[in-house]
Amino acid sequence: MDTQDRPTVDAVTAREQDLLTAIENVAARDALTEDDRHQLSFRAEILCEELRACIEGVEE
């Protein structure tokens, strides 16, 4: 993979914020229960942490 195409920790963090914002927007429309909102946010945060760890492992 070309180094320009490789994801960066900053890119993952930016997408995490986008995803969390989307979850909040859907929840604001009462389309999610509070439990679902918390669960989806938690999963997004965990997934992004795992992606960042993978990227950091490759960069070393």
C-alpha positions as CSV (number, residue, x, y, z in Angstrom):
1,M,0.0,0.0,0.0
2,D,1.3,3.4,-0.9
3,T,2.2,5.5,2.2
4,Q,-0.2,8.2,1.0
5,D,-3.1,5.7,1.1
6,R,-2.3,4.4,4.6
7,P,-4.7,5.5,7.3
8,T,-3.3,7.6,10.1
9,V,-4.2,7.8,13.7
10,D,-5.4,11.3,13.2
11,A,-7.7,10.1,10.3
12,V,-9.2,7.4,12.5
13,T,-9.8,10.0,15.3
14,A,-11.5,12.3,12.8
15,R,-13.7,9.5,11.6
16,E,-14.5,8.5,15.2
17,Q,-15.7,12.0,15.9
18,D,-17.8,11.9,12.7
19,L,-19.3,8.6,13.7
20,L,-20.1,9.7,17.3
21,T,-21.7,12.9,15.9
22,A,-23.9,10.8,13.6
23,I,-24.9,8.6,16.5
24,E,-25.9,11.7,18.5
25,N,-27.8,13.1,15.6
26,V,-29.8,9.9,15.2
27,A,-30.4,9.8,18.9
28,A,-31.6,13.4,18.9
29,R,-34.4,12.3,16.5
30,D,-35.5,9.8,19.1
31,A,-34.6,7.0,16.7
32,L,-32.4,5.3,19.4
33,T,-33.0,4.4,23.0
34,E,-30.6,5.8,25.5
35,D,-29.1,2.3,26.0
36,D,-28.7,1.9,22.2
37,R,-27.0,5.3,22.0
38,H,-24.5,4.4,24.7
39,Q,-23.9,0.9,23.2
40,L,-23.2,2.3,19.7
41,S,-21.0,5.0,21.1
42,F,-19.0,2.5,23.2
43,R,-18.6,0.2,20.2
44,A,-17.4,3.1,18.0
45,E,-14.9,4.1,20.6
46,I,-13.6,0.6,21.0
47,L,-13.3,-0.1,17.3
48,C,-11.4,3.2,16.8
49,E,-9.0,2.3,19.6
50,E,-8.3,-1.0,18.0
51,L,-7.7,0.6,14.6
52,R,-5.3,3.2,16.2
53,A,-3.4,0.3,17.9
54,C,-3.1,-1.5,14.6
55,I,-1.8,1.6,12.8
56,E,0.6,2.3,15.6
57,G,1.9,-1.3,15.4
58,V,2.6,-0.9,11.7
59,E,4.3,2.4,12.1
60,E,6.8,1.0,14.6
